[in-house]
Amino acid sequence: MNNTHPIPYEILLERYMESQRETEYLEYKISALNNEIDAWQKAYEDYAGILSEHGLI
């Protein structure tokens, strides 16, 4: 059985580490966007409450 791989281990490891960094960055961005959505949702609810208090909706 031949255990040689056409792509050297170092290159595979480098690509793996790069994909890990990209994944971590995307998880960070998703978290930041979710926080922004939460902030907008709260602001919308507060604004709707003010409009409701004044009989505008």
Secondary structure as UniProt FT lines:
FT   HELIX           9..53
FT   TURN            54..55
//
